[in-house]
Amino acid sequence: MKNRFTSIRSAIAFTLISLLVYLGRAFIDFYYVFGEFGLGVGMVAGAIVIYVILFGGWILALLLAVQGSRPGLIAAFGFNLFFLLFIAVGTLVSYCPSPCSTGWPLGEIAIWLSFVVGVVASISLGIQIWRGSSQKSNDHLQTEVA
């Protein structure tokens, strides 16, 4: 079980699930939150552009990580951490503390699901990044000794 959680495939799978959860959360936000605030078309269009850029960057990072790119893995970790801290934790702490009545019960489910999945994906990606840097350190040490 430990190997499944800490493998590169699992890290990428958890991150993909995290991306999908946040995408679903974005749909809920667009419907309930933006409707609640009565935002105009310009504000909604601006939010859509920002979401497309963020999710597009996250997808690109995942594609690079699947191909074995360490910078892609680090970027996927960064996107996941950004969404975890600013969307999931931000909502729980500030925007709409639990229990959140906006879009009840879908909003509450999405908030907690994004938090839990985001934490799991961050830990799994963090392990992969740490392994890669420690592996490089070990390779470097072995080269110096030889």
Beta strands, then each sheet from edge to edge (+ up, - down):
end
